[in-house]
Amino acid sequence: MKPTFPAIAMVAAISGLAQANDGWGSAIIDLSGYEFRDELGSPNNEILEISILPEARISCIVWDLTLTTFTAPGSDFPSWGSEANIDFNGEINLQVSDTSSGVVNENNAGSVNVDFTLGSDGILSLEFWDSFVDIPGAADAVLQEGSFITIYGSWAPSPGPLAAMGFVGVFVARRRR
């Protein structure tokens, strides 16, 4: 099942900032509790779908994530922190940790400048996946409380939606008379 994060406030924040600050905005997304299970594309993986704005342009991702890995039953060694990954719309991949051992409450923070545009549905899809599956179908790692990302971007509606909004405005104005 794909949980969808209702981002009404985020859409309002981005669209409001788009007018106030040359089209730039940001959104903070809580990732606490998301688990890393199987290889990229597995139906067992957790996917977070965030509704931002149609054709929004993503320019920067900032993260502050706290990761804990698990030990497979019968194993002496935990899953490595460096195996936990987050895929962003198939455009970029974030390796949560670079630690080649198990981790407990390891904090990883950073940022990356990116340049990609969301589709006409305005959905940013995050897939939480594991590059080496220690426990098939079960979680190899989890993001602890207080884990979040901040997405920065801009939005400039294409002429089609602007024209449609103009026609609606004309229609409404004529109805009032």
HELIX and SHEET records of a PDB file:
HELIX    1   1 ILE A    8  ALA A   20  1                                  13    
HELIX    2   2 GLY A   81  GLU A   83  5                                   3    
HELIX    3   3 PRO A  159  ARG A  176  1                                  18    
SHEET    1   A 5 THR A   4  PHE A   5  0                                        
SHEET    2   A 5 GLU A  46  SER A  51  1                                        
SHEET    3   A 5 ILE A 123  ASP A 130 -1                                        
SHEET    4   A 5 ALA A  84  PHE A  88 -1                                        
SHEET    5   A 5 ILE A  92  GLN A  95 -1                                        
SHEET    1   B 4 TRP A  24  ASP A  30  0                                        
SHEET    2   B 4 PHE A 148  SER A 154 -1                                        
SHEET    3   B 4 ARG A  57  THR A  69 -1                                        
SHEET    4   B 4 GLU A 106  THR A 117 -1                                        
SHEET    1   C 5 TRP A  24  ASP A  30  0                                        
SHEET    2   C 5 PHE A 148  SER A 154 -1                                        
SHEET    3   C 5 ARG A  57  THR A  69 -1                                        
SHEET    4   C 5 ALA A 141  LEU A 143 -1                                        
SHEET    5   C 5 GLU A  35  PHE A  36 -1                                        
END                                                                             
